[in-house]
Amino acid sequence: LFPPGLARFIATRDQTCATPYCDAPIRHNDHVLAWASGGRTTAGNSSAKCADCNYSKEAPGWSAASVAGHRHTTLTTTPTGHTYRSQSPPLPGDTS
């Protein structure tokens, strides 16, 4: 579970589902590296998801990793081996 303040931050940062090919409304806050696997409940290890994407990523063969950088970035690898990059939208006034 994410504390309420952190959950609001994640929703504001990501705005829609963070799965690269999905822009559905956010329904769940999720750990990029699962809590059960040692992932911490932090902004850097978080990702906003729609319900379908959050449940689908638990299927065998899916993985995700956070990438360090200016904007929150996640790499998602599908069971077919394809890797997709998603970034949170830029902050207002951010020109980089």
Chimera marker file (.cmm) of the C-alpha trace (Angstrom):
<marker_set name="trace">
<marker id="1" x="0.000" y="0.000" z="0.000" r="1" g="1" b="0" radius="0.5"/>
<marker id="2" x="1.120" y="3.525" z="-0.730" r="1" g="1" b="0" radius="0.5"/>
<marker id="3" x="0.598" y="6.272" z="1.874" r="1" g="1" b="0" radius="0.5"/>
<marker id="4" x="-2.113" y="8.751" z="0.756" r="1" g="1" b="0" radius="0.5"/>
<marker id="5" x="0.329" y="11.612" z="0.045" r="1" g="1" b="0" radius="0.5"/>
<marker id="6" x="2.593" y="9.402" z="-2.068" r="1" g="1" b="0" radius="0.5"/>
<marker id="7" x="-0.428" y="7.977" z="-3.905" r="1" g="1" b="0" radius="0.5"/>
<marker id="8" x="-1.572" y="11.522" z="-4.803" r="1" g="1" b="0" radius="0.5"/>
<marker id="9" x="1.943" y="12.373" z="-5.995" r="1" g="1" b="0" radius="0.5"/>
<marker id="10" x="2.070" y="9.276" z="-8.245" r="1" g="1" b="0" radius="0.5"/>
<marker id="11" x="-1.352" y="10.050" z="-9.738" r="1" g="1" b="0" radius="0.5"/>
<marker id="12" x="-0.314" y="13.646" z="-10.407" r="1" g="1" b="0" radius="0.5"/>
<marker id="13" x="3.047" y="12.599" z="-11.870" r="1" g="1" b="0" radius="0.5"/>
<marker id="14" x="1.809" y="9.822" z="-14.161" r="1" g="1" b="0" radius="0.5"/>
<marker id="15" x="-1.677" y="11.210" z="-15.019" r="1" g="1" b="0" radius="0.5"/>
<marker id="16" x="-2.760" y="8.007" z="-16.862" r="1" g="1" b="0" radius="0.5"/>
<marker id="17" x="-1.779" y="4.337" z="-16.849" r="1" g="1" b="0" radius="0.5"/>
<marker id="18" x="2.012" y="4.124" z="-17.103" r="1" g="1" b="0" radius="0.5"/>
<marker id="19" x="1.983" y="1.063" z="-19.360" r="1" g="1" b="0" radius="0.5"/>
<marker id="20" x="3.576" y="2.360" z="-22.595" r="1" g="1" b="0" radius="0.5"/>
<marker id="21" x="0.683" y="1.561" z="-24.941" r="1" g="1" b="0" radius="0.5"/>
<marker id="22" x="-2.165" y="2.355" z="-22.547" r="1" g="1" b="0" radius="0.5"/>
<marker id="23" x="-3.612" y="5.709" z="-21.501" r="1" g="1" b="0" radius="0.5"/>
<marker id="24" x="-6.511" y="4.427" z="-19.406" r="1" g="1" b="0" radius="0.5"/>
<marker id="25" x="-7.443" y="6.121" z="-16.122" r="1" g="1" b="0" radius="0.5"/>
<marker id="26" x="-5.340" y="5.208" z="-13.093" r="1" g="1" b="0" radius="0.5"/>
<marker id="27" x="-6.929" y="2.644" z="-10.782" r="1" g="1" b="0" radius="0.5"/>
<marker id="28" x="-3.916" y="1.191" z="-8.907" r="1" g="1" b="0" radius="0.5"/>
<marker id="29" x="-0.549" y="2.364" z="-7.641" r="1" g="1" b="0" radius="0.5"/>
<marker id="30" x="1.977" y="-0.363" z="-8.161" r="1" g="1" b="0" radius="0.5"/>
<marker id="31" x="5.548" y="-1.229" z="-7.214" r="1" g="1" b="0" radius="0.5"/>
<marker id="32" x="7.836" y="-1.502" z="-10.274" r="1" g="1" b="0" radius="0.5"/>
<marker id="33" x="9.994" y="-4.009" z="-8.378" r="1" g="1" b="0" radius="0.5"/>
<marker id="34" x="7.430" y="-5.994" z="-6.398" r="1" g="1" b="0" radius="0.5"/>
<marker id="35" x="7.332" y="-5.424" z="-2.662" r="1" g="1" b="0" radius="0.5"/>
<marker id="36" x="7.510" y="-9.219" z="-2.169" r="1" g="1" b="0" radius="0.5"/>
<marker id="37" x="10.794" y="-9.176" z="-4.141" r="1" g="1" b="0" radius="0.5"/>
<marker id="38" x="12.326" y="-6.461" z="-1.979" r="1" g="1" b="0" radius="0.5"/>
<marker id="39" x="10.931" y="-3.416" z="-3.794" r="1" g="1" b="0" radius="0.5"/>
<marker id="40" x="10.502" y="-0.362" z="-1.598" r="1" g="1" b="0" radius="0.5"/>
<marker id="41" x="7.410" y="1.820" z="-1.371" r="1" g="1" b="0" radius="0.5"/>
<marker id="42" x="8.951" y="4.952" z="-2.895" r="1" g="1" b="0" radius="0.5"/>
<marker id="43" x="8.164" y="7.388" z="-5.704" r="1" g="1" b="0" radius="0.5"/>
<marker id="44" x="11.053" y="5.951" z="-7.739" r="1" g="1" b="0" radius="0.5"/>
<marker id="45" x="9.745" y="2.387" z="-7.430" r="1" g="1" b="0" radius="0.5"/>
<marker id="46" x="6.153" y="3.275" z="-8.222" r="1" g="1" b="0" radius="0.5"/>
<marker id="47" x="3.977" y="3.215" z="-11.283" r="1" g="1" b="0" radius="0.5"/>
<marker id="48" x="0.338" y="4.187" z="-11.800" r="1" g="1" b="0" radius="0.5"/>
<marker id="49" x="-1.655" y="1.507" z="-13.630" r="1" g="1" b="0" radius="0.5"/>
<marker id="50" x="-5.148" y="0.817" z="-14.873" r="1" g="1" b="0" radius="0.5"/>
<marker id="51" x="-6.629" y="-2.332" z="-13.335" r="1" g="1" b="0" radius="0.5"/>
<marker id="52" x="-6.159" y="-4.441" z="-16.497" r="1" g="1" b="0" radius="0.5"/>
<marker id="53" x="-2.471" y="-3.572" z="-16.895" r="1" g="1" b="0" radius="0.5"/>
<marker id="54" x="-1.775" y="-4.084" z="-13.202" r="1" g="1" b="0" radius="0.5"/>
<marker id="55" x="-3.291" y="-7.586" z="-13.224" r="1" g="1" b="0" radius="0.5"/>
<marker id="56" x="-1.791" y="-8.508" z="-16.622" r="1" g="1" b="0" radius="0.5"/>
<marker id="57" x="1.778" y="-7.700" z="-15.552" r="1" g="1" b="0" radius="0.5"/>
<marker id="58" x="1.545" y="-10.404" z="-12.887" r="1" g="1" b="0" radius="0.5"/>
<marker id="59" x="1.351" y="-13.100" z="-15.598" r="1" g="1" b="0" radius="0.5"/>
<marker id="60" x="4.499" y="-15.142" z="-16.274" r="1" g="1" b="0" radius="0.5"/>
<marker id="61" x="7.064" y="-13.516" z="-18.548" r="1" g="1" b="0" radius="0.5"/>
<marker id="62" x="6.326" y="-9.859" z="-17.738" r="1" g="1" b="0" radius="0.5"/>
<marker id="63" x="8.937" y="-7.690" z="-16.037" r="1" g="1" b="0" radius="0.5"/>
<marker id="64" x="9.532" y="-4.017" z="-15.334" r="1" g="1" b="0" radius="0.5"/>
<marker id="65" x="12.441" y="-1.886" z="-14.198" r="1" g="1" b="0" radius="0.5"/>
<marker id="66" x="12.883" y="1.754" z="-13.257" r="1" g="1" b="0" radius="0.5"/>
<marker id="67" x="15.439" y="3.783" z="-15.203" r="1" g="1" b="0" radius="0.5"/>
<marker id="68" x="17.310" y="6.651" z="-13.583" r="1" g="1" b="0" radius="0.5"/>
<marker id="69" x="16.876" y="9.999" z="-15.271" r="1" g="1" b="0" radius="0.5"/>
<marker id="70" x="15.293" y="13.442" z="-15.296" r="1" g="1" b="0" radius="0.5"/>
<marker id="71" x="11.717" y="12.113" z="-15.667" r="1" g="1" b="0" radius="0.5"/>
<marker id="72" x="10.285" y="8.958" z="-14.096" r="1" g="1" b="0" radius="0.5"/>
<marker id="73" x="10.921" y="6.202" z="-16.657" r="1" g="1" b="0" radius="0.5"/>
<marker id="74" x="9.960" y="2.538" z="-16.639" r="1" g="1" b="0" radius="0.5"/>
<marker id="75" x="11.024" y="-0.250" z="-18.997" r="1" g="1" b="0" radius="0.5"/>
<marker id="76" x="8.428" y="-2.978" z="-19.453" r="1" g="1" b="0" radius="0.5"/>
<marker id="77" x="9.373" y="-6.315" z="-21.022" r="1" g="1" b="0" radius="0.5"/>
<marker id="78" x="6.598" y="-8.521" z="-22.390" r="1" g="1" b="0" radius="0.5"/>
<marker id="79" x="6.549" y="-12.334" z="-22.531" r="1" g="1" b="0" radius="0.5"/>
<marker id="80" x="7.579" y="-12.090" z="-26.224" r="1" g="1" b="0" radius="0.5"/>
<marker id="81" x="10.759" y="-10.243" z="-25.232" r="1" g="1" b="0" radius="0.5"/>
<marker id="82" x="9.713" y="-6.829" z="-26.542" r="1" g="1" b="0" radius="0.5"/>
<marker id="83" x="10.767" y="-3.927" z="-24.325" r="1" g="1" b="0" radius="0.5"/>
<marker id="84" x="8.808" y="-0.692" z="-24.079" r="1" g="1" b="0" radius="0.5"/>
<marker id="85" x="9.820" y="2.562" z="-22.396" r="1" g="1" b="0" radius="0.5"/>
<marker id="86" x="7.300" y="4.830" z="-20.711" r="1" g="1" b="0" radius="0.5"/>
<marker id="87" x="7.938" y="8.240" z="-19.156" r="1" g="1" b="0" radius="0.5"/>
<marker id="88" x="5.778" y="10.375" z="-16.976" r="1" g="1" b="0" radius="0.5"/>
<marker id="89" x="4.652" y="13.594" z="-18.653" r="1" g="1" b="0" radius="0.5"/>
<marker id="90" x="6.959" y="16.622" z="-18.224" r="1" g="1" b="0" radius="0.5"/>
<marker id="91" x="6.269" y="19.014" z="-15.392" r="1" g="1" b="0" radius="0.5"/>
<marker id="92" x="4.631" y="22.315" z="-16.328" r="1" g="1" b="0" radius="0.5"/>
<marker id="93" x="7.295" y="24.627" z="-17.747" r="1" g="1" b="0" radius="0.5"/>
<marker id="94" x="9.801" y="21.781" z="-18.279" r="1" g="1" b="0" radius="0.5"/>
<marker id="95" x="11.396" y="22.271" z="-21.708" r="1" g="1" b="0" radius="0.5"/>
<marker id="96" x="13.864" y="19.371" z="-21.559" r="1" g="1" b="0" radius="0.5"/>
<link id1="1" id2="2" r="1" g="1" b="0" radius="0.2"/>
<link id1="2" id2="3" r="1" g="1" b="0" radius="0.2"/>
<link id1="3" id2="4" r="1" g="1" b="0" radius="0.2"/>
<link id1="4" id2="5" r="1" g="1" b="0" radius="0.2"/>
<link id1="5" id2="6" r="1" g="1" b="0" radius="0.2"/>
<link id1="6" id2="7" r="1" g="1" b="0" radius="0.2"/>
<link id1="7" id2="8" r="1" g="1" b="0" radius="0.2"/>
<link id1="8" id2="9" r="1" g="1" b="0" radius="0.2"/>
<link id1="9" id2="10" r="1" g="1" b="0" radius="0.2"/>
<link id1="10" id2="11" r="1" g="1" b="0" radius="0.2"/>
<link id1="11" id2="12" r="1" g="1" b="0" radius="0.2"/>
<link id1="12" id2="13" r="1" g="1" b="0" radius="0.2"/>
<link id1="13" id2="14" r="1" g="1" b="0" radius="0.2"/>
<link id1="14" id2="15" r="1" g="1" b="0" radius="0.2"/>
<link id1="15" id2="16" r="1" g="1" b="0" radius="0.2"/>
<link id1="16" id2="17" r="1" g="1" b="0" radius="0.2"/>
<link id1="17" id2="18" r="1" g="1" b="0" radius="0.2"/>
<link id1="18" id2="19" r="1" g="1" b="0" radius="0.2"/>
<link id1="19" id2="20" r="1" g="1" b="0" radius="0.2"/>
<link id1="20" id2="21" r="1" g="1" b="0" radius="0.2"/>
<link id1="21" id2="22" r="1" g="1" b="0" radius="0.2"/>
<link id1="22" id2="23" r="1" g="1" b="0" radius="0.2"/>
<link id1="23" id2="24" r="1" g="1" b="0" radius="0.2"/>
<link id1="24" id2="25" r="1" g="1" b="0" radius="0.2"/>
<link id1="25" id2="26" r="1" g="1" b="0" radius="0.2"/>
<link id1="26" id2="27" r="1" g="1" b="0" radius="0.2"/>
<link id1="27" id2="28" r="1" g="1" b="0" radius="0.2"/>
<link id1="28" id2="29" r="1" g="1" b="0" radius="0.2"/>
<link id1="29" id2="30" r="1" g="1" b="0" radius="0.2"/>
<link id1="30" id2="31" r="1" g="1" b="0" radius="0.2"/>
<link id1="31" id2="32" r="1" g="1" b="0" radius="0.2"/>
<link id1="32" id2="33" r="1" g="1" b="0" radius="0.2"/>
<link id1="33" id2="34" r="1" g="1" b="0" radius="0.2"/>
<link id1="34" id2="35" r="1" g="1" b="0" radius="0.2"/>
<link id1="35" id2="36" r="1" g="1" b="0" radius="0.2"/>
<link id1="36" id2="37" r="1" g="1" b="0" radius="0.2"/>
<link id1="37" id2="38" r="1" g="1" b="0" radius="0.2"/>
<link id1="38" id2="39" r="1" g="1" b="0" radius="0.2"/>
<link id1="39" id2="40" r="1" g="1" b="0" radius="0.2"/>
<link id1="40" id2="41" r="1" g="1" b="0" radius="0.2"/>
<link id1="41" id2="42" r="1" g="1" b="0" radius="0.2"/>
<link id1="42" id2="43" r="1" g="1" b="0" radius="0.2"/>
<link id1="43" id2="44" r="1" g="1" b="0" radius="0.2"/>
<link id1="44" id2="45" r="1" g="1" b="0" radius="0.2"/>
<link id1="45" id2="46" r="1" g="1" b="0" radius="0.2"/>
<link id1="46" id2="47" r="1" g="1" b="0" radius="0.2"/>
<link id1="47" id2="48" r="1" g="1" b="0" radius="0.2"/>
<link id1="48" id2="49" r="1" g="1" b="0" radius="0.2"/>
<link id1="49" id2="50" r="1" g="1" b="0" radius="0.2"/>
<link id1="50" id2="51" r="1" g="1" b="0" radius="0.2"/>
<link id1="51" id2="52" r="1" g="1" b="0" radius="0.2"/>
<link id1="52" id2="53" r="1" g="1" b="0" radius="0.2"/>
<link id1="53" id2="54" r="1" g="1" b="0" radius="0.2"/>
<link id1="54" id2="55" r="1" g="1" b="0" radius="0.2"/>
<link id1="55" id2="56" r="1" g="1" b="0" radius="0.2"/>
<link id1="56" id2="57" r="1" g="1" b="0" radius="0.2"/>
<link id1="57" id2="58" r="1" g="1" b="0" radius="0.2"/>
<link id1="58" id2="59" r="1" g="1" b="0" radius="0.2"/>
<link id1="59" id2="60" r="1" g="1" b="0" radius="0.2"/>
<link id1="60" id2="61" r="1" g="1" b="0" radius="0.2"/>
<link id1="61" id2="62" r="1" g="1" b="0" radius="0.2"/>
<link id1="62" id2="63" r="1" g="1" b="0" radius="0.2"/>
<link id1="63" id2="64" r="1" g="1" b="0" radius="0.2"/>
<link id1="64" id2="65" r="1" g="1" b="0" radius="0.2"/>
<link id1="65" id2="66" r="1" g="1" b="0" radius="0.2"/>
<link id1="66" id2="67" r="1" g="1" b="0" radius="0.2"/>
<link id1="67" id2="68" r="1" g="1" b="0" radius="0.2"/>
<link id1="68" id2="69" r="1" g="1" b="0" radius="0.2"/>
<link id1="69" id2="70" r="1" g="1" b="0" radius="0.2"/>
<link id1="70" id2="71" r="1" g="1" b="0" radius="0.2"/>
<link id1="71" id2="72" r="1" g="1" b="0" radius="0.2"/>
<link id1="72" id2="73" r="1" g="1" b="0" radius="0.2"/>
<link id1="73" id2="74" r="1" g="1" b="0" radius="0.2"/>
<link id1="74" id2="75" r="1" g="1" b="0" radius="0.2"/>
<link id1="75" id2="76" r="1" g="1" b="0" radius="0.2"/>
<link id1="76" id2="77" r="1" g="1" b="0" radius="0.2"/>
<link id1="77" id2="78" r="1" g="1" b="0" radius="0.2"/>
<link id1="78" id2="79" r="1" g="1" b="0" radius="0.2"/>
<link id1="79" id2="80" r="1" g="1" b="0" radius="0.2"/>
<link id1="80" id2="81" r="1" g="1" b="0" radius="0.2"/>
<link id1="81" id2="82" r="1" g="1" b="0" radius="0.2"/>
<link id1="82" id2="83" r="1" g="1" b="0" radius="0.2"/>
<link id1="83" id2="84" r="1" g="1" b="0" radius="0.2"/>
<link id1="84" id2="85" r="1" g="1" b="0" radius="0.2"/>
<link id1="85" id2="86" r="1" g="1" b="0" radius="0.2"/>
<link id1="86" id2="87" r="1" g="1" b="0" radius="0.2"/>
<link id1="87" id2="88" r="1" g="1" b="0" radius="0.2"/>
<link id1="88" id2="89" r="1" g="1" b="0" radius="0.2"/>
<link id1="89" id2="90" r="1" g="1" b="0" radius="0.2"/>
<link id1="90" id2="91" r="1" g="1" b="0" radius="0.2"/>
<link id1="91" id2="92" r="1" g="1" b="0" radius="0.2"/>
<link id1="92" id2="93" r="1" g="1" b="0" radius="0.2"/>
<link id1="93" id2="94" r="1" g="1" b="0" radius="0.2"/>
<link id1="94" id2="95" r="1" g="1" b="0" radius="0.2"/>
<link id1="95" id2="96" r="1" g="1" b="0" radius="0.2"/>
</marker_set>
